[in-house]
């Protein structure tokens, strides 16, 4: 018999709320069985939750994660399609991060320029004060 998990066990293991796990279930990413009102999560659900959270940390949307899961579930050949899609998605995420880095560098430069102008204006004000006295 394969190991099963309760929603509380998974929530504690992965440090997420039970509400988050139910949300992933509502989004079709997890498929627990039920015993009455109780959700019973399989080892497959546990692995999926781990992948969802890893994808989230890497910036994957739930839609992207679902697409990867769907490819994997469709067939045994899904793994090649899944890996190619994952590589494409990684390239996209990397490009987004590169753009964000450029944007951050630009904002830092603008802040540096604004700070320099403010400091120069303060110096001029202090000099005017001293000459007025």
C-alpha positions in Angstrom: 0.0 0.0 0.0 1.4 3.4 -1.0 1.8 6.2 1.6 -1.0 8.7 1.8 -1.0 12.1 3.4 -3.5 14.4 5.1 -3.8 18.0 4.1 -2.4 19.0 7.4 0.6 16.8 7.0 1.4 18.3 3.6 0.8 21.8 4.8 3.3 21.2 7.7 5.9 19.5 5.6 5.9 22.2 2.9 5.2 25.2 5.2 2.1 26.3 3.3 -1.5 26.8 4.5 -4.2 24.2 4.0 -6.0 26.9 2.1 -3.2 27.1 -0.5 -3.3 23.3 -1.0 -7.1 23.5 -1.5 -6.5 26.3 -4.0 -4.1 24.2 -6.0 -6.7 21.4 -5.9 -9.4 23.9 -7.2 -7.0 24.8 -10.0 -6.8 21.2 -11.0 -3.2 20.7 -10.0 -3.8 18.2 -7.2 -6.3 15.4 -7.2 -6.7 13.9 -3.8 -9.2 11.1 -3.2 -11.8 11.5 -0.5 -12.9 9.5 2.4 -16.1 11.3 3.4 -15.1 14.9 3.7 -11.5 14.1 4.3 -9.0 14.6 1.5 -6.4 11.8 1.1 -3.3 12.9 -0.8 -1.2 10.3 -2.7 2.6 10.3 -3.1 1.9 11.7 -6.6 0.0 14.6 -5.1 2.9 15.2 -2.7 5.4 15.3 -5.6 3.1 17.6 -7.5 2.8 20.0 -4.6 6.6 20.0 -4.2 6.9 20.8 -8.0 4.2 23.5 -7.8 6.1 25.3 -4.9 9.4 24.9 -6.7 7.9 26.3 -9.9 6.4 29.2 -7.9 9.9 30.0 -6.5 11.3 30.0 -10.0 8.5 32.4 -11.2 6.4 29.9 -13.0 2.7 30.7 -13.2 0.2 28.1 -12.2 -0.9 27.9 -15.8 2.6 27.1 -16.9 2.8 24.4 -14.1 -0.5 23.0 -15.2 0.7 22.8 -18.8 3.8 20.9 -17.8 1.7 18.5 -15.7 -0.8 18.0 -18.5 2.0 17.1 -20.9 3.5 14.7 -18.5 0.1 13.0 -17.8 -0.9 12.8 -21.5 1.5 10.0 -22.4 4.9 8.5 -21.9 6.2 10.7 -24.7 5.1 13.6 -22.7 8.4 13.7 -21.0 10.2 14.9 -24.2 7.5 17.5 -24.9 7.6 18.5 -21.2 11.4 18.9 -21.2 11.3 21.0 -24.3 8.5 23.1 -22.9 10.4 23.5 -19.6 13.5 24.6 -21.5 11.5 27.1 -23.4 9.9 28.4 -20.2 13.2 28.6 -18.5 14.6 30.7 -21.4 11.6 33.0 -21.1 12.0 33.4 -17.3 15.7 34.0 -17.8 14.9 36.8 -20.4 12.4 38.3 -18.0 15.0 38.4 -15.2 17.6 39.9 -17.4 15.1 42.7 -18.3 14.3 43.2 -14.7 18.0 43.5 -13.9 18.4 46.1 -16.7 15.3 48.0 -15.3 16.7 47.9 -11.8 20.1 49.2 -13.0 18.3 52.0 -14.8 16.3 53.0 -11.7 19.4 52.9 -9.6 21.1 55.3 -12.1 18.1 57.6 -12.0 18.2 57.6 -8.2 21.9 58.3 -8.2 21.3 61.3 -10.5 18.4 62.6 -8.4 20.4 62.2 -5.2 23.4 64.1 -6.8 21.1 66.9 -7.9 19.5 67.2 -4.4 22.9 67.2 -2.7 24.2 69.9 -5.1 21.0 72.0 -4.5 21.5 71.7 -0.7 25.1 72.8 -1.1 24.0 75.9 -3.1 21.4 76.7 -0.5 23.9 76.5 2.3 26.3 78.7 0.4 23.6 81.3 -0.1 22.8 81.2 3.6 26.4 81.8 4.5 26.8 84.7 2.1 23.5 86.3 3.3 24.7 86.3 6.9 
